[in-house]
Amino acid sequence: MEKKRILMITQEMDPYVALTEASKIANELPKYIQNAGMEIRVLMPKFGSINERRHRLHEVVRLSGINVIINDEDYPLVIKVASLPGARLQVYFLDNEDFFKRKLVFHDEENKFFDDNSDRMIFFCKGCLETVRKFGWAPDIIHCFGWMTSLIPMYLKTTYKNDPVFQNANVIYSVAKNEFKETLKSDFALKLAISDEITKKHVDFFRAGDNTSLNIAGTEFADALVIGDELDEKVQSHIKKAKGKKTMKLADNEEDPLPLINSFYSKLMAN
């Protein structure tokens, strides 16, 4: 029997980048899933704070060489890989000198939100999907962690909806409490439309460019949701109105979340 395939896309993962509690789940879940007999691949940004020598990152030449276009500008995508400590699985890092060379993640030394966080987000989301296409590896589950991944469910329902690599995938968005108070640059809404399939209706969910709207948009286009606690009231309200989505609440139970998420995956793949 062919192994089920799980694709995790995350903006943080312990020990590489640990901003919130999600970094621990992102570290532990792949090991658990792999031990449960599934095949798993993990994609994340190669932020400049990640020490390549310490974590033994090296470039995957056969996967590098893709150019990601943002607003008619070409940005080369470099793929690096490392083995996750304590596990026999690989983490793929998406790198670009313009977006990820700096040593800080989302804010500068004076705690100012980077002006190009919107471009970095578009580059990462589009780059992830193009990388998986280059893998030629069709996932059964695509699990997105963090606001930086919130474009991916929408891209999969529009630009990539007819791509055979993604046609059978269930897309999960993990909804967490807001992580930033700023807004993305006003041209974000124009730049995120990477194809003609993306209409004003799609763009409007992201237009405000704040953390709340990104989380709402992620929930809108995902097939299923993993719901954390301390959510923004507007996000909670949107989730309550959503119909036909499978949901799993982490906040309502005190059990180990790993077997619960594994069970959630199995239910989605059984339908």
Buried (B, 14 or more C-beta within 10 A) or exposed (E): EEEBBBBBBBBBBBBBBBBBEBBBBBBBBBBBBBEBEBBBBBBBBBBBEBEBEEBEBEBBEEBBEBEBEBEEEEBEBBBBBBEBEEBEBBBBBBBBEEBBEBEEBBEEEEEEBBEBBBBBBBBBBBBBBBBBBBBEEBBBBBBBBBBBBBBBBBBBBBBBEEBEBBEEBBBBBBBBEBBBEEBBBEEBBEBBBBEEBBEEEBBEBBBBBBBBBBBBBBBBBBBBBBBBEEBBEEBBEBBEEEEEBBBBBBEEEEEEBBEBBBEBBEEBBEE
